[in-house]
Amino acid sequence: MKVQRVITHYQKDGDEYIGEHQIDISLDQIRQMWEPFDNDPLFYMCYPITEKQSEKMEELFNIKIDLMQFDYFLECYKGV
């Protein structure tokens, strides 16, 4: 099964969906930045992006992450 990973972001006040960036990230890269939740070794669940991950994500994907204004998450969808 192919999985498409995305960085989604939502308005902090009101949780309004703002948008997403499709990214090409390996499981090894994900494992370097997050610890998996119980029973989610392949990181299919939604993972919050914190200061710990934001700098590396900005560097890898050339995007600006503004944690003061938005909440960001690493999410995935079933690819086609």
Residue frames as a rotation matrix with the C-alpha (Angstrom) as fourth column:
MET 1
0.579 0.816 0.000 0.00
0.816 -0.579 0.000 0.00
0.000 0.000 -1.000 0.00
LYS 2
-0.430 -0.673 0.602 1.34
0.654 -0.692 -0.306 3.40
0.623 0.262 0.737 -1.00
VAL 3
0.338 0.464 -0.819 1.01
0.903 -0.406 0.143 6.14
-0.266 -0.787 -0.556 1.63
GLN 4
0.050 -0.260 0.964 1.02
0.483 -0.839 -0.252 9.89
0.874 0.479 0.084 0.95
ARG 5
-0.148 -0.180 -0.972 2.42
0.970 -0.216 -0.107 11.96
-0.191 -0.960 0.207 3.82
VAL 6
0.169 0.247 0.954 1.33
0.460 -0.876 0.146 15.54
0.872 0.415 -0.261 4.35
ILE 7
-0.827 -0.256 -0.501 1.96
0.558 -0.476 -0.679 18.39
-0.065 -0.842 0.536 6.73
THR 8
0.104 0.916 0.388 -1.40
0.724 -0.337 0.602 19.91
0.682 0.218 -0.698 7.62
HIS 9
-0.912 -0.350 -0.211 -1.94
0.394 -0.614 -0.684 23.15
0.110 -0.707 0.698 9.47
TYR 10
0.139 0.987 -0.085 -4.87
0.834 -0.070 0.547 24.59
0.533 -0.147 -0.833 11.36
GLN 11
-0.017 -0.024 1.000 -5.61
-0.252 -0.967 -0.028 27.97
0.967 -0.253 0.010 12.89
LYS 12
-0.866 -0.340 -0.366 -4.79
0.257 0.327 -0.910 27.89
0.429 -0.882 -0.195 16.61
ASP 13
-0.746 0.663 -0.061 -7.90
-0.334 -0.453 -0.827 29.92
-0.576 -0.596 0.559 17.47
GLY 14
0.176 0.952 -0.251 -10.88
-0.830 0.007 -0.558 27.86
-0.529 0.307 0.791 16.30
ASP 15
-0.283 -0.400 0.872 -9.02
-0.029 0.912 0.409 24.95
-0.959 0.090 -0.270 14.67
GLU 16
0.733 0.538 -0.416 -9.93
-0.391 -0.168 -0.905 26.08
-0.557 0.826 0.087 11.12
TYR 17
0.349 -0.583 0.734 -8.21
0.714 0.673 0.195 23.99
-0.607 0.456 0.651 8.43
ILE 18
0.350 -0.327 -0.878 -5.72
-0.407 -0.897 0.172 26.21
-0.844 0.297 -0.447 6.58
GLY 19
0.622 -0.152 -0.768 -3.97
-0.752 0.156 -0.640 23.83
0.218 0.976 -0.017 4.19
GLU 20
0.715 -0.424 0.556 -1.45
0.042 0.820 0.571 21.09
-0.697 -0.385 0.604 3.64
HIS 21
0.170 -0.756 -0.632 1.87
-0.979 -0.200 -0.025 20.37
-0.108 0.624 -0.774 1.98
GLN 22
0.997 0.044 -0.071 2.45
-0.056 0.982 -0.181 16.99
0.061 0.184 0.981 0.36
ILE 23
0.283 -0.946 0.155 5.89
-0.934 -0.235 0.270 15.74
-0.219 -0.221 -0.950 1.33
ASP 24
0.644 -0.246 -0.724 8.18
-0.157 0.884 -0.441 12.89
0.749 0.398 0.530 0.42
ILE 25
0.027 -0.570 0.821 9.56
-0.984 -0.160 -0.079 11.58
0.177 -0.806 -0.565 3.72
SER 26
-0.226 -0.195 -0.954 10.91
-0.216 0.966 -0.146 8.15
0.950 0.173 -0.260 4.59
LEU 27
0.803 0.481 -0.353 10.06
0.167 0.386 0.907 6.12
0.572 -0.787 0.229 7.67
ASP 28
0.045 -0.873 -0.485 13.69
0.959 0.174 -0.226 6.48
0.282 -0.455 0.845 8.76
GLN 29
-0.685 -0.257 0.682 13.39
0.189 -0.966 -0.174 10.28
0.704 0.009 0.710 8.63
ILE 30
0.308 0.877 0.369 10.13
-0.337 -0.262 0.904 10.15
0.890 -0.403 0.215 10.57
ARG 31
0.704 -0.057 -0.708 11.67
0.555 0.666 0.498 7.87
0.443 -0.744 0.500 13.21
GLN 32
-0.411 -0.912 -0.019 14.50
0.775 -0.338 -0.534 10.37
0.481 -0.234 0.845 13.70
MET 33
-0.729 0.144 0.669 11.98
-0.202 -0.979 -0.009 13.05
0.654 -0.142 0.743 14.67
TRP 34
0.133 0.867 0.480 9.12
-0.915 -0.079 0.396 11.20
0.382 -0.491 0.783 16.44
GLU 35
-0.917 -0.150 0.371 8.54
-0.302 0.867 -0.396 8.25
-0.262 -0.475 -0.840 18.71
PRO 36
-0.611 0.738 -0.287 5.66
-0.116 0.276 0.954 6.12
0.783 0.616 -0.083 17.42
PHE 37
-0.054 0.706 0.707 2.43
-0.995 -0.095 0.020 5.87
0.081 -0.702 0.707 19.38
ASP 38
-0.525 -0.044 0.850 1.61
-0.362 0.915 -0.176 2.43
-0.770 -0.400 -0.497 20.79
ASN 39
-0.024 0.500 0.866 0.53
0.526 0.743 -0.414 0.05
-0.850 0.445 -0.281 18.02
ASP 40
0.943 0.304 -0.138 1.54
0.051 -0.540 -0.840 2.51
-0.330 0.785 -0.525 15.26
PRO 41
0.171 -0.979 0.108 5.04
0.402 0.170 0.900 1.44
-0.899 -0.110 0.423 14.14
LEU 42
-0.324 -0.272 0.906 4.45
0.943 -0.017 0.332 2.72
-0.074 0.962 0.262 10.58
PHE 43
-0.777 -0.056 -0.627 3.27
0.231 -0.952 -0.202 6.18
-0.585 -0.301 0.753 11.70
TYR 44
-0.569 0.673 0.472 -0.21
0.678 0.059 0.733 6.04
0.466 0.737 -0.489 10.16
MET 45
0.314 0.709 -0.631 -1.71
0.937 -0.338 0.087 8.17
-0.151 -0.619 -0.771 12.94
CYS 46
0.643 -0.003 0.766 -1.64
0.245 -0.947 -0.209 11.96
0.726 0.322 -0.608 13.14
TYR 47
0.122 -0.710 -0.693 1.51
0.992 0.098 0.074 13.33
0.015 -0.697 0.717 14.85
PRO 48
0.948 0.222 -0.226 1.78
0.246 -0.966 0.083 16.91
-0.200 -0.134 -0.971 16.13
ILE 49
0.175 -0.897 0.405 4.72
0.698 -0.177 -0.694 18.96
0.695 0.405 0.595 14.88
THR 50
0.852 0.012 -0.523 6.41
0.453 -0.517 0.726 20.73
-0.261 -0.856 -0.446 17.78
GLU 51
0.715 -0.660 -0.229 9.50
-0.669 -0.742 0.050 22.92
-0.203 0.117 -0.972 17.98
LYS 52
0.055 -0.713 0.699 11.52
-0.272 0.663 0.698 19.71
-0.961 -0.229 -0.157 18.13
GLN 53
-0.017 0.007 1.000 10.45
0.750 0.662 0.008 18.72
-0.661 0.750 -0.016 14.60
SER 54
0.813 0.557 -0.170 9.67
0.305 -0.657 -0.690 22.09
-0.496 0.509 -0.704 13.01
GLU 55
0.294 -0.777 -0.557 13.24
-0.642 -0.592 0.486 23.18
-0.707 0.214 -0.673 12.25
LYS 56
-0.643 -0.544 0.540 14.09
-0.041 0.728 0.685 19.91
-0.765 0.418 -0.490 10.53
MET 57
0.102 0.777 0.621 10.80
0.789 0.317 -0.526 19.94
-0.606 0.544 -0.580 8.58
GLU 58
0.789 0.126 -0.601 11.46
-0.138 -0.918 -0.373 23.51
-0.599 0.377 -0.707 7.40
GLU 59
-0.143 -0.959 -0.246 14.94
-0.674 -0.088 0.733 22.49
-0.724 0.271 -0.634 6.28
LEU 60
-0.616 -0.106 0.781 13.85
0.258 0.909 0.327 19.28
-0.744 0.403 -0.532 4.51
PHE 61
-0.102 0.756 0.646 10.79
0.955 0.257 -0.151 20.69
-0.280 0.602 -0.748 2.72
ASN 62
-0.893 -0.364 0.266 11.56
0.431 -0.862 0.267 24.40
0.132 0.353 0.926 2.33
ILE 63
0.120 0.954 0.274 8.38
0.490 -0.297 0.820 25.51
0.863 0.035 -0.503 4.08
LYS 64
-0.684 -0.259 0.683 7.78
-0.371 -0.682 -0.630 28.02
0.629 -0.684 0.370 6.87
ILE 65
-0.056 0.632 -0.773 6.26
0.689 0.585 0.428 26.62
0.722 -0.509 -0.469 10.05
ASP 66
-0.540 -0.006 0.842 4.74
-0.380 -0.890 -0.250 29.28
0.751 -0.455 0.478 12.31
LEU 67
-0.487 0.291 -0.823 3.92
0.630 0.770 -0.101 27.51
0.605 -0.568 -0.559 15.58
MET 68
-0.926 0.175 -0.335 2.73
0.141 -0.664 -0.735 30.75
-0.351 -0.727 0.590 17.19
GLN 69
-0.522 0.737 -0.430 -0.15
-0.819 -0.574 0.011 31.14
-0.238 0.358 0.903 14.73
PHE 70
0.283 0.604 -0.745 -0.91
-0.817 0.558 0.142 27.57
0.502 0.568 0.652 13.55
ASP 71
0.193 -0.191 0.962 -0.99
-0.558 0.786 0.268 23.97
-0.807 -0.588 0.045 14.77
TYR 72
0.016 -0.314 -0.949 0.84
-0.966 0.240 -0.096 21.56
0.258 0.919 -0.299 12.45
PHE 73
0.390 0.163 0.906 0.58
-0.485 0.873 0.051 17.79
-0.783 -0.460 0.419 12.06
LEU 74
-0.754 -0.496 -0.431 2.24
-0.653 0.493 0.574 15.00
-0.072 0.715 -0.696 10.14
GLU 75
0.192 0.876 0.442 -0.62
-0.554 0.469 -0.688 13.00
-0.810 -0.113 0.575 8.62
CYS 76
-0.888 -0.456 -0.050 -0.96
-0.292 0.478 0.829 10.34
-0.354 0.751 -0.558 5.97
TYR 77
0.268 0.940 -0.212 -3.48
-0.788 0.087 -0.610 9.16
-0.555 0.330 0.764 3.42
LYS 78
0.156 -0.128 0.980 -3.78
0.377 0.924 0.061 6.03
-0.913 0.359 0.192 1.38
GLY 79
-0.454 -0.444 -0.773 -2.03
-0.517 -0.576 0.634 6.78
-0.726 0.687 0.032 -1.91
VAL 80
0.684 0.719 -0.120 -3.30
-0.463 0.301 -0.834 5.92
-0.564 0.626 0.539 -5.34
